[in-house]
Amino acid sequence: MSEGQGSSGNVLAAICSFFIPGLGQLVQGRLLMAIIMFVLAAALWIVMLGWLIHLWSILDAALFKPKR
């Protein structure tokens, strides 16, 4: 599988994050970022701002470039 932006792995991760914030980061093996995204989104949905973290989670998963 190719690595980097636009790869099928990033597309899958972005789709996962679309449904559950942080799931895409978890699929990519980034546990700490997954927890941060999930907790922030859950906390901010209480005040109807969770969509900001939700979008950030999707974009972060889609644009992630692993360090070589």
CORZI-V50692 format. One record per residue. N is the residue number from 0. RES is the residue in three letters. SS is DSSP state (H for helix, E for strand, L for the rest). OMEGA is omega in degrees with one decimal (none if undefined). D_CENTER is the distance of its C-alpha to the mean C-alpha in whole Angstrom. Layout:
n:res:ss:omega:d_center
N:RES:SS:OMEGA:D_CENTER
N:RES:SS:OMEGA:D_CENTER
//
This chain:
n:res:ss:omega:d_center
0:MET:L:179.1:19
1:SER:L:-178.1:18
2:GLU:L:172.7:16
3:GLY:L:-176.6:14
4:GLN:L:178.5:13
5:GLY:L:179.3:14
6:SER:L:-178.9:15
7:SER:H:177.0:14
8:GLY:H:178.3:12
9:ASN:H:177.8:9
10:VAL:H:177.7:11
11:LEU:H:179.5:10
12:ALA:H:179.0:7
13:ALA:H:178.1:6
14:ILE:H:177.3:9
15:CYS:H:179.4:8
16:SER:H:176.1:5
17:PHE:H:-178.0:8
18:PHE:H:179.2:10
19:ILE:L:179.8:8
20:PRO:L:179.7:6
21:GLY:L:-179.0:4
22:LEU:H:177.6:6
23:GLY:H:177.6:4
24:GLN:H:177.5:5
25:LEU:H:177.5:8
26:VAL:H:179.7:9
27:GLN:L:178.8:9
28:GLY:L:-179.0:11
29:ARG:L:-173.0:9
30:LEU:H:-177.6:11
31:LEU:H:179.6:11
32:MET:H:178.0:8
33:ALA:H:179.5:7
34:ILE:H:179.4:10
35:ILE:H:-179.1:10
36:MET:H:-177.1:7
37:PHE:H:-177.8:9
38:VAL:H:178.7:12
39:LEU:H:-180.0:12
40:ALA:H:179.8:11
41:ALA:H:-179.0:14
42:ALA:H:-176.3:16
43:LEU:H:175.6:16
44:TRP:H:178.1:16
45:ILE:L:180.0:20
46:VAL:L:175.7:21
47:MET:L:176.0:19
48:LEU:L:-179.7:16
49:GLY:H:-179.8:13
50:TRP:H:177.6:13
51:LEU:H:179.3:12
52:ILE:H:178.8:9
53:HIS:H:178.4:8
54:LEU:H:177.9:8
55:TRP:H:179.4:7
56:SER:H:179.2:3
57:ILE:H:-179.0:5
58:LEU:H:179.1:7
59:ASP:H:179.3:5
60:ALA:H:-176.9:4
61:ALA:H:-174.4:8
62:LEU:H:-177.0:9
63:PHE:L:175.0:9
64:LYS:L:-179.6:13
65:PRO:L:177.7:14
66:LYS:L:-176.8:17
67:ARG:L:none:20
//
